[in-house]
C-alpha cells in the first residue's frame, strides 16, 4: 500500500491590456533578435522587438563583450544578408 499526498494548486489570473497588434513578437535585441525583427519587417510583418537592456546588440553592446564572429578575412568582406 502506497501513500499518496494531495497536491494543492493555486490559480492565478490577471488581465493584461493589449498595447500593440503585431504579427511577430521578438524577445531580445541581441544579434539574432535584431536580425529576426529586421527580416520579418522586410517581409511586411508588423513586428514588436522587446529588449530588457537600454540598447540593442545583446551582451556585445551592453557588457562590451568583444568576442564576435569576424565579418571578413582582413581583406574581403564575407558577411551577407543582415550582417552586411
C-alpha positions in Angstrom: 0.0 0.0 0.0 1.4 3.4 -1.0 0.7 6.8 0.4 -0.4 9.5 -1.9 -0.1 13.1 -0.9 -2.6 15.6 -2.1 -1.1 18.4 -4.2 -2.8 21.7 -3.8 -2.8 24.3 -6.6 -3.2 28.0 -6.7 -5.0 29.6 -9.6 -3.5 33.0 -10.7 -5.3 35.1 -13.3 -4.6 38.6 -14.5 -5.9 40.7 -17.3 -3.2 42.4 -19.4 -4.2 45.0 -21.9 -3.1 44.6 -25.5 -1.0 47.6 -26.4 0.2 46.5 -29.9 -1.3 44.3 -32.5 1.6 42.6 -34.2 2.3 39.6 -36.4 5.7 38.8 -34.9 7.0 39.4 -31.3 10.7 39.1 -30.8 12.1 38.7 -27.3 15.6 40.1 -27.1 17.5 42.6 -29.2 20.7 40.7 -29.5 22.2 39.9 -32.9 19.7 37.1 -33.6 16.7 39.1 -32.3 17.6 42.2 -34.4 18.1 40.1 -37.5 14.8 38.3 -36.9 12.9 41.5 -36.4 14.5 43.1 -39.5 13.8 40.1 -41.7 10.2 39.9 -40.6 9.7 43.6 -41.1 11.2 43.4 -44.6 8.6 40.8 -45.4 5.8 43.1 -44.4 5.1 41.8 -40.9 4.1 44.1 -38.0 7.0 43.5 -35.6 7.5 44.3 -31.9 11.0 43.8 -30.6 11.3 43.8 -26.8 14.7 44.3 -25.2 15.5 44.4 -21.5 18.6 46.5 -21.7 18.9 50.1 -22.8 20.5 49.1 -26.1 20.4 46.6 -28.9 23.3 44.2 -29.6 23.0 41.9 -26.6 26.0 41.4 -24.3 28.3 42.6 -27.1 26.9 46.0 -26.6 25.6 46.0 -23.0 28.7 44.4 -21.4 31.2 45.3 -24.1 32.0 41.6 -24.9 34.3 41.8 -28.0 34.0 38.1 -29.0 32.0 38.4 -32.2 32.5 36.5 -35.4 34.6 38.3 -37.9 32.8 39.7 -40.9 35.8 39.5 -43.1 39.2 37.8 -43.5 41.2 41.1 -43.3 40.9 41.7 -47.0 37.4 40.7 -48.1 34.0 41.4 -46.5 32.5 37.9 -46.1 29.1 38.5 -44.5 25.9 38.8 -46.4 22.2 39.5 -45.5 21.6 41.3 -42.3 25.3 41.2 -41.4 26.1 43.1 -44.5 
